[in-house]
Amino acid sequence: MRSDVTAYTRPDTRRQVTITLYKTATLEQLLLNTAAAGFELTPYVTQAQHTQSELSVHLHFDQTVLTLHPRVGDLVTAQVDGWRAFTGIIQGIAEFEEQRGRRQLSLTVRTRDGTGLWRNTRVLSGVFPVGTELTRIAESICHGVGLQPAEYNFPLISYYSPHTTAQMADMTPWAMLETVLLPLGLTPFTDALGRVRAYDRTLVRPADVIYPKTLTLQIGGSRARPAANVVKLRWLDKQLTKTQQSDQLLATESITAGFFKLEQKRRVYFSNDRTQRAEATRLVIKQSVNDGLLPVGSESYREIDPFQGEIIVTTAAWVPGLATLSIAAMLLTTKQPDGVVTDPVSGTGWTISQGRIVHGLAEAAILITLMSLGTGVYEVWGVPYDFIHTKNTTEAYNDTAPLWDLAEKELDNDFITDEAHAQAVATRELLYESFAACTWGCEIVDNPQLEIGDILELPDGSRLFITGYRRDLTPGAPAKLALDGFRA
C-alpha cells in the first residue's frame, strides 16, 4: 500500500486527471521534486488508459502547440486527484498524422522495468562476500544499471548471502532482482512514482485496505490454469561436503638415473591446472631404472600435500665412484713408464705393454659405468577428492491433490540459508501458486492508494491479492479501477 496516500477517500464524482510531459527532467528529479515544470497534455488527450506497467495516450494538437514534439525517452506522468498514478518513459510513438494545422499521435509509455536494459540485456553482477544482506545486493544491482538511491527502496530484512562469494552472470538485471528477493518472499516491481520496490508474496497477513460495499462495483473470477500442488526448490548448501572419485591415474613421469647425479627429485601434480586434490596416492613403477645391465639405484615416492607428490630416484654410490676411479687410473697411466712382459722361460715371444693393460681396464670400467644408465617410467595413482557445495532439493506438496491433477513447479536459488529456510520458501511458494491459479477480477471506485502486492478485503469478507490493475483516464470516463488478482 502506498505510504504517500494515507487518507484518500474517493467521492462519487468525476475525478481530476492530469497528464504531464517532461522533456528535460530525470526520474530522480521527479522523485526529489526538483524537476522543472513539465508541459501539461491533459487538454489535448482524447483517449488514455494505463496499467501498472504501461500508459497509452492518444493526443490531438491544434496549431498553437505544433512546436511540441514528444520524443522517445521523454518522461510522462499521470495524476489522479493530485496523487501520482503512473510514471514512465516514452517507448513508442505511433499513428502520427498532421493535416491542416492539426496533429494527432499516440504515445506508448512504459515503466522503467519495461525497457530493454532491464529485461533483455544480460549483465554480470559484482562479487558479494559472505554475510552480505540480500537487500544490499538488490540495491547494488539497481546502482549497477544507473539508478540513484532515491530511485529504489527495498525493506531491510535480516537474510544474508550464505556462501564465501556470490556472483550472478548471464542474467538480466530484473532476473537478478527476482533471484535475490525470492528468499525474502518479495517480488520486484516499479511503483506509481517510478521507484523500483518489492511487494510481499506472503498471503497470511492482514489486509492492506478494507473496501466498503458502497465502493465495490463488481466481482468475478475463474480458474485460469492448473494449480501447482508440488514445488521443488533446488538450493546450494553453504556447508562444504567432501566428494571422492574412484582410484585413478593422476600423473606420469620419466627419470633417467646414472653417474651424473646421485639423487633426482621430480614433483608431480595431480592435475594439469594443479588444483586437483587426491589422497591415498602411491607410486606405480612401469619401468625401473634397474631393468638394465646392472642395478643402478633405488626409487621412492612421498606425498607433499593434497595437490602434489614427489618421486625420488637415488643412484647407487658405486656408479659415480667407479667412473671417477676409472678416469683417475687412465690419467695415472699416462704419467708412468711403460714396460713390457715377455716369456719368463725363453725370454722370447710376444711382448705386452703393461700400460696398455691398465688403460684397457680403466676403459672397461668407464664403459660399464656408461652401460649402467637407467630410465624409469612412473605413474602416480590415487583417489581424487574435492570439497563442494552440494545441490539440495526441498519439496513442498499438497498431499490431498489427486495424482491425475499433479502439477509441479521447479525453482532454483543459491541464496537459501539452510534447510529450515528452504522449507519456508517452498511452502510459501506452494501456497502462492495454489491460490494464483484461480484468477479474480474486481471493479471498484477509483483509489490511487492501491498497488500490486496489496491485499484488498472485500465487503463479503473475501480477500483479493492484487497482481495488476487498469485505469481509464479518458476525459469523462467514470472513476473506476479494475483490479486483477486472486483470492488470498
C-alpha positions in Angstrom: 0.0 0.0 0.0 1.3 3.4 -0.9 2.6 5.4 2.1 2.1 8.7 0.3 -1.7 8.3 0.1 -2.7 7.8 3.7 -6.2 9.2 3.9 -7.6 9.1 0.4 -11.4 8.7 0.1 -13.0 8.5 -3.4 -16.0 10.8 -3.7 -18.7 9.6 -6.1 -17.8 12.4 -8.5 -15.7 12.8 -11.6 -12.0 12.7 -10.8 -9.4 15.2 -11.7 -6.8 13.7 -14.2 -3.5 15.4 -15.1 -1.1 14.0 -17.7 2.3 15.9 -18.0 5.2 15.6 -20.4 8.8 16.2 -19.1 11.4 16.7 -21.8 14.5 17.5 -19.8 13.8 16.0 -16.3 15.1 12.7 -15.0 13.3 10.2 -12.8 15.5 11.1 -9.9 14.5 14.8 -10.2 10.8 13.9 -10.3 11.2 11.8 -7.2 13.1 14.6 -5.4 10.6 17.3 -6.7 13.5 19.2 -8.3 12.4 18.8 -11.9 11.5 21.9 -14.0 7.8 22.3 -14.8 6.5 20.0 -17.5 4.1 20.5 -20.3 0.5 19.5 -19.4 -1.0 17.3 -22.1 -4.4 16.9 -20.5 -6.3 19.4 -22.7 -5.1 17.5 -25.8 -5.9 14.0 -24.6 -8.7 12.2 -26.5 -8.1 8.8 -25.1 -5.9 7.4 -22.3 -5.7 4.3 -20.1 -2.9 2.7 -18.1 -2.0 -0.5 -16.3 0.6 -0.9 -13.6 3.4 -1.0 -16.3 2.1 0.8 -19.4 0.3 4.0 -20.3 -1.3 4.6 -23.7 -2.2 8.2 -24.6 -3.9 9.5 -27.9 -3.3 13.2 -28.5 -4.8 15.9 -30.8 -2.9 19.2 -31.1 -4.0 22.4 -32.7 -1.8 24.8 -34.5 -0.9 26.7 -31.3 1.2 23.8 -30.0 2.5 22.3 -33.2 6.0 23.1 -31.9 5.7 20.4 -29.2 7.4 17.2 -30.3 7.3 14.3 -27.8 10.3 12.1 -28.3 11.2 8.5 -27.3 12.9 8.8 -23.9 10.8 11.7 -22.5 9.1 11.2 -19.2 5.3 11.2 -18.8 3.3 11.3 -15.5 -0.3 10.8 -14.8 -2.0 12.1 -11.7 -5.5 11.3 -10.2 -6.9 14.0 -7.9 -3.4 15.3 -7.2 -1.8 11.8 -6.5 0.7 10.3 -8.9 -0.8 7.3 -10.5 1.8 6.5 -13.1 5.4 7.5 -14.1 7.0 6.2 -17.2 9.3 6.6 -20.2 8.0 7.1 -23.8 8.9 3.9 -25.7 6.9 4.4 -28.8 5.2 7.0 -31.0 2.5 5.8 -33.5 -0.4 6.9 -35.6 1.3 10.2 -36.3 -0.7 12.4 -38.7 -0.6 16.1 -39.4 -3.2 17.9 -41.6 -4.4 21.5 -42.0 -2.8 22.8 -38.8 -3.8 19.8 -36.7 -1.7 16.9 -35.4 -2.6 13.6 -33.8 -0.4 10.9 -32.4 -0.3 8.1 -29.9 2.2 7.6 -27.2 3.2 4.3 -25.6 4.8 4.9 -22.2 6.3 2.1 -20.0 7.7 1.9 -16.6 11.5 1.6 -16.3 11.4 -2.2 -15.9 9.8 -2.5 -19.3 12.9 -1.2 -21.1 15.4 -3.3 -22.8 18.1 -2.7 -20.3 16.1 -4.3 -17.5 14.5 -7.1 -19.4 16.8 -8.1 -22.3 20.4 -7.1 -21.6 22.4 -9.8 -19.9 25.0 -8.5 -17.4 27.4 -9.6 -14.7 26.9 -8.6 -11.1 29.6 -7.7 -8.6 31.1 -10.2 -6.2 29.4 -10.3 -2.8 31.2 -11.8 0.2 29.6 -14.0 2.8 27.3 -12.1 5.2 26.1 -9.5 2.6 22.5 -8.5 3.2 20.3 -9.7 0.3 18.6 -6.3 0.1 22.0 -4.7 -0.2 22.7 -6.9 -3.1 19.4 -5.8 -4.7 20.5 -2.2 -4.2 23.8 -2.9 -5.8 22.1 -4.3 -8.8 20.0 -1.2 -9.2 23.0 1.0 -8.7 24.8 -1.0 -11.4 22.3 -0.1 -14.1 22.5 3.6 -13.2 19.8 4.1 -10.5 20.4 6.6 -7.8 19.4 5.9 -4.1 16.1 7.9 -4.5 15.1 5.6 -7.3 14.8 2.4 -5.4 13.5 1.3 -2.0 13.7 -2.2 -0.5 12.8 -3.2 3.0 15.6 -4.3 5.3 15.2 -8.0 6.1 17.9 -9.9 8.0 18.9 -12.5 5.5 22.4 -12.7 4.3 24.5 -14.3 1.5 25.4 -17.7 2.9 28.4 -18.5 0.7 32.0 -17.3 0.7 31.4 -15.4 -2.5 28.3 -14.9 -4.6 28.1 -13.6 -8.2 25.4 -13.7 -10.8 26.3 -13.9 -14.5 24.5 -14.0 -17.9 21.2 -12.7 -16.4 19.1 -9.6 -17.0 19.1 -7.1 -14.1 15.4 -7.8 -13.5 16.0 -11.6 -13.3 18.8 -10.9 -10.8 16.4 -8.9 -8.6 13.9 -11.7 -8.7 16.5 -14.2 -7.7 17.8 -12.2 -4.8 14.4 -11.2 -3.5 12.8 -14.6 -3.7 14.4 -15.9 -0.5 12.9 -12.9 1.3 9.4 -13.6 0.0 9.5 -10.4 -2.2 8.9 -9.7 -5.9 10.3 -6.5 -7.6 8.0 -4.0 -9.3 8.0 -0.4 -10.3 5.6 1.7 -8.3 3.5 4.7 -9.4 6.3 7.2 -8.6 8.8 5.3 -10.8 10.7 3.7 -7.9 11.9 0.1 -8.0 10.4 -1.6 -5.0 9.3 -5.0 -3.9 5.9 -6.4 -2.7 5.3 -9.2 -0.1 4.3 -12.6 -1.6 3.1 -13.8 1.8 -0.7 -14.4 1.8 -1.1 -15.0 5.6 -1.1 -11.3 6.6 -3.6 -8.6 7.4 -5.4 -6.9 4.5 -3.8 -3.6 3.4 -7.2 -1.9 2.5 -10.7 -2.8 3.6 -13.3 -1.6 1.0 -16.9 -0.9 1.9 -19.8 -2.3 -0.1 -20.8 1.1 -1.4 -17.4 1.5 -3.2 -17.3 -2.1 -4.7 -18.9 -2.2 -8.1 -18.3 -5.8 -9.5 -16.5 -9.0 -8.6 -15.8 -12.0 -10.9 -13.3 -14.8 -11.3 -12.4 -18.1 -12.9 -9.7 -20.8 -12.8 -7.1 -19.8 -15.4 -4.7 -22.8 -15.1 -4.0 -25.9 -13.1 -2.9 -25.1 -9.6 0.6 -26.2 -8.7 0.5 -28.8 -5.9 4.2 -29.6 -5.8 7.0 -27.0 -5.5 10.6 -28.3 -5.8 13.3 -25.8 -4.6 16.9 -26.5 -5.6 19.4 -24.7 -3.5 23.2 -24.6 -2.9 24.2 -25.9 0.6 26.6 -23.5 2.4 28.4 -26.3 4.1 31.3 -27.9 2.1 31.0 -31.7 1.5 33.9 -34.0 0.7 33.3 -35.9 -2.5 35.6 -38.7 -3.7 36.1 -40.3 -7.1 37.3 -43.8 -8.0 41.0 -44.7 -7.8 42.7 -43.5 -11.0 45.8 -42.4 -12.7 46.8 -38.9 -11.6 50.2 -38.2 -13.2 53.1 -39.8 -15.3 56.8 -39.1 -15.2 60.1 -40.5 -16.6 63.5 -40.1 -15.0 67.0 -41.2 -16.2 69.5 -42.2 -13.5 73.2 -42.6 -13.8 76.7 -41.5 -12.7 75.9 -37.8 -13.5 73.7 -37.2 -10.4 73.4 -39.0 -7.1 69.7 -38.0 -6.4 66.9 -36.8 -8.5 63.6 -35.4 -7.2 60.7 -34.7 -9.5 57.5 -33.1 -8.3 54.3 -34.3 -9.9 50.9 -32.5 -9.7 47.6 -34.4 -9.6 46.1 -32.3 -12.5 47.4 -30.1 -15.2 45.9 -27.0 -13.6 47.4 -28.0 -10.2 44.1 -27.7 -8.4 43.0 -31.3 -8.1 43.2 -32.8 -4.6 43.9 -36.5 -4.0 44.5 -38.9 -1.2 46.0 -42.4 -0.8 48.4 -41.7 -3.6 51.0 -44.3 -4.5 53.8 -44.9 -7.0 53.4 -47.5 -9.8 56.7 -48.4 -11.5 56.0 -49.1 -15.1 59.8 -49.4 -16.0 62.5 -49.3 -13.4 65.9 -47.7 -13.7 67.3 -51.2 -12.6 65.9 -53.0 -15.6 69.2 -52.6 -17.5 72.5 -54.5 -17.2 73.2 -53.6 -13.6 71.1 -52.2 -10.8 71.9 -48.5 -10.6 69.7 -47.1 -7.8 66.6 -47.0 -5.7 63.1 -45.5 -6.3 60.7 -44.0 -3.8 57.7 -41.6 -3.5 56.3 -39.3 -0.9 53.1 -37.2 -0.8 53.9 -33.5 -0.3 50.3 -32.1 0.1 46.8 -32.9 -1.3 47.8 -31.3 -4.6 51.3 -32.8 -5.4 53.8 -35.6 -4.7 57.5 -36.2 -5.3 59.3 -39.1 -7.0 62.8 -39.7 -5.7 65.4 -41.7 -7.7 68.8 -42.3 -5.8 71.8 -43.5 -7.8 73.9 -46.2 -6.2 77.2 -44.8 -4.9 79.4 -47.3 -6.8 78.3 -45.9 -10.2 79.8 -42.4 -9.9 82.7 -43.9 -7.8 83.6 -46.4 -10.5 83.6 -43.7 -13.1 85.8 -41.4 -11.1 88.3 -44.2 -10.3 88.5 -45.3 -13.9 89.2 -41.8 -15.2 91.9 -41.3 -12.4 93.5 -44.6 -13.5 93.6 -43.6 -17.1 95.3 -40.3 -16.2 97.8 -42.0 -13.9 98.9 -44.5 -16.6 99.8 -41.6 -18.9 102.5 -40.5 -16.4 104.1 -43.8 -15.6 107.0 -45.5 -17.5 105.7 -48.2 -19.8 107.2 -51.7 -19.6 106.8 -55.0 -21.4 106.0 -58.5 -20.4 107.9 -61.4 -22.2 108.1 -65.2 -21.8 109.9 -65.7 -18.4 111.5 -69.1 -19.6 112.8 -68.5 -23.0 112.7 -64.7 -22.9 111.3 -64.7 -26.4 107.7 -64.4 -27.8 105.1 -61.7 -27.9 105.5 -58.7 -25.7 102.6 -57.0 -24.0 102.7 -53.3 -22.8 101.9 -53.0 -19.1 100.4 -49.5 -19.6 98.1 -50.9 -22.2 96.7 -53.4 -19.8 96.0 -50.8 -17.2 94.5 -48.4 -19.7 92.2 -51.2 -21.1 90.9 -52.0 -17.6 90.1 -48.3 -17.0 88.3 -48.0 -20.3 86.3 -51.2 -19.5 85.3 -49.6 -16.2 84.1 -46.5 -17.9 82.1 -48.5 -20.4 80.5 -50.4 -17.6 79.6 -47.1 -15.9 78.0 -45.8 -19.2 76.1 -49.0 -19.6 74.7 -48.6 -16.1 72.4 -45.7 -17.1 68.8 -46.5 -16.5 65.5 -44.8 -17.4 62.5 -45.2 -15.2 58.8 -44.7 -16.2 56.4 -44.0 -13.3 52.8 -43.4 -12.7 51.1 -41.9 -9.6 47.7 -43.3 -8.8 45.3 -42.2 -6.1 41.8 -41.2 -5.1 40.8 -37.6 -6.3 38.5 -35.7 -4.0 37.2 -32.2 -3.5 35.1 -30.1 -1.2 31.9 -28.8 -2.9 28.6 -27.1 -2.1 26.1 -29.8 -2.7 22.8 -29.0 -4.5 19.9 -29.8 -2.3 16.3 -30.2 -3.2 13.5 -29.2 -0.8 10.0 -30.2 -1.8 6.6 -28.8 -0.6 3.5 -30.6 -1.7 -0.2 -30.9 -1.2 -0.9 -34.4 -0.1 -4.6 -34.2 -0.8 -4.1 -33.5 -4.5 -5.0 -36.4 -6.8 -2.3 -37.9 -9.0 -4.1 -37.0 -12.2 -4.0 -33.4 -11.2 -0.3 -33.4 -10.5 1.4 -30.0 -11.4 4.9 -29.3 -10.4 6.9 -26.0 -10.3 10.6 -26.0 -10.0 12.7 -23.2 -8.5 16.4 -22.7 -8.4 18.0 -20.3 -5.9 21.5 -20.1 -4.4 20.7 -17.6 -1.7 18.9 -20.1 0.6 20.5 -20.2 4.0 19.6 -23.7 5.3 17.0 -26.4 5.2 14.6 -24.5 7.5 14.8 -21.5 5.2 14.3 -23.7 2.2 11.2 -25.3 3.7 9.7 -21.9 4.5 10.3 -20.6 0.9 9.0 -23.8 -0.7 5.8 -23.7 1.5 5.2 -20.1 0.8 5.6 -20.5 -3.0 3.3 -23.6 -3.0 0.6 -21.6 -1.2 1.1 -18.6 -3.6 1.0 -20.8 -6.7 -2.0 -22.7 -5.5 -4.1 -19.6 -5.0 -2.7 -17.7 -8.1 -4.2 -20.4 -10.4 -7.7 -19.0 -9.8 -7.8 -15.5 -11.2 -10.3 -13.0 -9.9 -11.2 -9.5 -11.1 -12.8 -6.7 -9.2 -14.1 -3.3 -10.2 -14.1 -0.6 -7.6 -14.5 3.1 -7.2 -11.0 4.5 -8.1 -8.4 4.8 -5.4 -4.7 5.6 -6.1 -3.8 4.2 -2.8 -3.8 0.6 -4.2 -0.8 -1.0 -5.9 0.2 -4.5 -6.9 1.0 -6.8 -4.0 -1.7 -5.3 -1.8 -4.4 -7.4 -0.2 -7.8 -5.9 -0.6 -10.6 -7.1 1.8 -14.0 -7.0 0.0 -17.4 -6.5 1.6 -18.2 -10.2 1.7 -15.1 -10.8 3.8 -13.0 -12.4 0.9 -9.6 -11.1 0.2 -8.1 -10.2 -3.2 -4.3 -10.3 -3.7 -3.7 -7.6 -6.4 -1.4 -8.6 -9.3 -2.4 -5.9 -11.7 -4.8 -3.1 -12.4 -6.3 -0.9 -15.2 -7.5 2.6 -15.1 -9.3 4.6 -17.8 -8.1 8.2 -17.9 -10.0 9.3 -20.9 -11.8 12.6 -20.3 -15.3 11.9 -19.0 -14.6 8.3 -18.1 -16.1 7.1 -14.9 -13.9 7.0 -11.8 -13.4 3.2 -11.8 -10.4 1.0 -11.1 -10.3 -2.5 -12.5 -8.2 -4.9 -10.4 -6.7 -8.3 -11.4 -5.5 -10.9 -8.9 -6.6 -13.9 -6.9 -8.4 -14.7 -3.7 -6.0 -15.0 -0.8 
